[in-house]
Amino acid sequence: MQRPGYSATYVLDFEQPIVEIEKQIDALAELPNAERFDAEIRKLEETRKGILEKTYASLSAWQTVRVARHPLRPQTSDYIQHMCRDFCELHGDRRFGDDPAIITGFGRIGSMKALIIGQQKGKTVAEKVACHFGCAHPEGYRKALLKMKLAEKFGLPIVTFVDTLGAYPGIGSEQRGQAQAIAENLFEMSRLRTPIVSVVIGEGGSGGALGIAVADRVAMLEHAWYSVISPEGCAAILWKEANEQTNTRAAEQLALTARRNLENGLIDDVITEPVGGAHRDPKATAERVQTWILDRLRELTRINPETLVRQRYEKFRAMGAFSRKIGST
């Protein structure tokens, strides 16, 4: 029996007890006259659910990163499939070419027309290579900005899905102006006269993530991560070695989980995931994301464009600000 969210070749170590119970359930279900074992199966399913709830309620920061990287975790294309009607993809940056690591296009989410932009990692080996594993080149960021300005022109809101380890670091991307492309996106998004909402659906790494995440409202899925650097990158810099111990330590110190980002004022909301993570129920996850998007867009579309831009600026300008009493040390 192939369970939703189950990969025979990828099992998280902290999920091993759950996998063992699932094997027992499947073995009983495949026996002749399996109905005789209904009571045992129900008991095992209750045990499985309890362990799953307990495990995912107490994930460490590093475990959260690993869940966010699960190969069956829904990507931008999945959310478009589950949420959007009449989606029409748009390609190219009119300078160099098209970058499949970023998907852009117009569609309907519920009753609302919007521009949808999202980073795509790919699922098969061929797709992952073509999408650079979700790490966009400068033409990807230029494509996104070009379509954002088109949405502004037609008075349509913008919805972005963040899921990247970071921008592509290759020589070619640097030669074509990677840093400038991201910087221009930050600058231009900060003053677009149309509502922008962003959801971190998996990984939110560094400027590669922020390049499409300067939004009026930002949310994270419960088991996503969002940080200036990956735990491995941080560990390699601070301790000269990235291993299980240093990665765990770095993940905790980076405060990269949804809960910590909310506490630090870097995001506005946390969207809860089905028990066991989004990879176990992509459709239910998409429904929750859609509800959040529509609620925020209804709120934002009532705000005057000038006020919207001012509030967006003040929102990001206030990040990292703190006060200290005179005379304190």
N, C-alpha and C positions, 0 to 999 in steps of 0.2 A: 504493500500500500504506500503510495507516494503522498506524503502529507504536505499541506501548504507550508511554505517557508522552510522545507527540509531539503538539504543538499547532502547527498551521499558522500561527497568528497570534501565537504567543509563542515566540521562540527566544532563549535566553540567548546573549550575545555570545561567551562563552568556549566555547560548544558549537557554534559555527558550523562548525569543521572536521569535527566529528562528523556534523552535518547534511549537509554536502556529500558525505561518504562514503556516508551512507545513501541519498542521492539516486542515487548511482552504482549502488549495489546494487539499488535498486528498478528503475532503468532497465534493467539487465541481466536482472532477473527477469521483466520484462514483455515481453521480446523473444520472437519466435517461436523455438521450439526452444531455450528458455532453458537446458535441461540441458547444452548445449554449453559454457556459460559457468560451469559449477559450480566449476571450479578458481579462476577469477577472483573469483567471488562469495565463496568461502571465504576467499581471501586478503584481500579487502576487509573481510570480517567480522572477521577476526583483527586487522587494522589498526584497525578501529573499536573493538574491545574494548580494545586496548592504549591507544589515545588516551583512551578513556573512563575507564579505570582511572587513568591518569596524571593526567588533568584533575581528577577527583574526589578524588584523594589529596592534592592540593595547593591546595585551594580557600582563598582568603582569607576573612577574617571577613565582608566585605561580599558576596562571592560566595555564601557560605553563607546569608546573609539572603535573597538573591534566589532561591536554590534552595528555601528554606523557603516562599517565596511563590508557587511555581510553580502555575499554575491547575489543573494535573492532579494535584497532590500530594493523596494521600488525606486525607480529613477524618474527623471523628468518625463520621459516618453510614456511611462506608466500613468503618471498623474494626468497627462494630457488625454490619454485613452479613457481613463475613468471619469474625468471631470468635464472635458471640453466637447462641445458640439461644433460642427462646421469649422474645424481647425484647418487653417491654410498656412502652411509653412513658407517662410521667406528666407532667401539665401543671399550670401555674399555681402562684402563690405564696399564694393565699387572701387577698390584700390588693388587688392592682391588676389583674393579668392574667398572661398567659403570654408568655414571652420566647423566641422561636425561636432566639436566639443561643446558648442553652444547652439541650442535650438531656439529659433525665434518664429513667431507667427501670430496671426489674429485668430480668435475663436470666441465662443460663448461659454462662460462659466455660469451655470444656472441661467438666469435671464439677462445677465450682464455681458456686453461685448468688452473684450479686453485684448491687450497685447500680452502674449505669454512668452517669457524668456527663461531658459533654464540650462544648466550645465548637464551634459550627458556623458556618462562613463562608458557606456556600451556593455553588452552582456556576453556575447560570444567573443572568442579570442580575436577574430577579425574585426568586430565592432570596437573592441577596446583599443586595438592598435589604431584604427581609423579615427577614433575619438580622442586619441592621446591619453586614454584613461581618465578623461574628464578635465585634463589640464589644457586650457585654451591658449591659443596663440593670439597675437595682437589683432589679427583680422577677425577673430571671434568677438573681441570686445568692441571693435569698430562696427561690426555687424550689429551687435546689440544696441549700441548707441544710435546708429542710423535708424533702426526700427523704433527706438524710443522717441526720437524726434518726430517720426511719422505718426506715432500714437498721440503725441502732444498736438500735432497739427489738426488731427481729427477729433480731439477732445476725448480720447479713450484712456481709461486707466491702464496701468502697467502692473503685471504680476510676474515676479521672478522666483525661480527655484534654485537655491544654492546647493551645490554638491560637488565640491572639488577639493583636492589636496592642496592646490595652489596653481598659479599660472605656469604655463610651460616654460622651463628654464633653459631651453636649447639656444645654441648660437644663432640660428636663423630667426627665432622669435625676438632675440635681443637686437639683431641687425634691423629688424622691421619695426622696432620701437615699442617693445613690450611695456616698459615702465611708463612711457608717455601715453600709450593707449589706455592703461588703467587709470592714470592720473586725470586724463580728459574725461573718462567716465565718471569719476568721483565729482569733478567740477561741474559737469553738465547735468548729472542727475540731481545734484543739490539744488538746481534752479529750474527744473522742468515744471511747467505749469499744468500738471495733471497728477492725480493720485498715484502713488506707488506703494505696493505692498510686497514684502519679500518673506519667503519661508526657507529656512535652512532644513533641508530634507535628509541630509546625510552628513557629509563633511563640509566644514566651512573653514578652509585654510587660507590665511594671510590675505594679501591684496587680491589674489585670484578670486576669492569669494567676495570681498568688498566691492570689486569692480562692477557687480550687478546688484549690490545690496544697500545702496544709499536710498533708503525708503522712508515713507511716512510712518509705516508700521512694520516691524520686523518680528517674526515668530520663529521658534525652533521646535522641531519635533522632539519629543521627550528623550529619545536616545540618539540624537544628533550631537555633533560637537562643532564649536566655533571659536577660533583662536588665531593669534598672530602667527603661529608656527605649529607644525605637527609635533607630537610628543617625541618622535624619533629625531626630528631635526633639532629640537631643544636639547635632548639628551646628548646628541653628538657634539653639540657646541659646548655645553656645560661640563660634561663628564667624559668627553672624548670617546664615548662608546654608547651605542644604542642597543640595549638588551632588555629583557623582561623587567629587571629591577629598575634600571634607569628610565625606561619608558613609563613605568608605573609612577615613579616619583615625579617625572616631568609633567605627566598628564594631570596629576593632582595639583601641582604648583601653578599650572597654566589656567586653572579655573575655567576649563573649556566646556563643561557640561551645560545643558540648558538651564538647570536650576541656578548654577553659579553665575551664568551670564545674565539671568533675570535679576538676581540679587545685586549685581554690579551695575545695573541700569543700561546694559548694552543691547538688550532686546526688550520687547514689550509684552510678549506672551509665550507660554509653553503649550504646545498642542500634545495632549496625551496620546499615546499609541495603544493599540490593542495589546492584551496580555501576551508577552513573549516577543514584542517588537513588531515593527511595520512589515517585516518580511513574512510574518505568519498570516497576515491578513491585509494585503495591499488595498483591497477595495474599501474596507472599513476605514483604513487610514486616510484614503483619498476623500472619503465622505467628511471626515473630521476637518481635513485641510480645506475642503471646499466651503464648509460652514464658516470657518474662520475668515477666509478670504472675502466671502460675500458680506459678512457682518462688517468687516473693516472698510470695504469699498462703499457700502451704503453710508457709513459714517463720514468717510472722507469726501465723497462726491457732493456733500452738502456744504463743504467749506469753500469759501472764495479762493480762487487760485493764488492771489497775492498773499493771503493769510496762510495758505497751505505751504508756500515756499518759505515764508518767514518762520513758521513753526518747524519745518523740516530743518532749516539752518540752526535754529535754537536747540533743537533736539540733539544734533550731532555736536554742536559747539559745547554743550554742557557735559559731554562724556569725559570722564576723568577729572572733572572739577571737584574740589573739596574745600572746606573751610576749616580754619584752626583758630582757636581762641587766643587772644593776645596774652602773651606771657606763658603759654603752654610750651612744653618741650617735645 
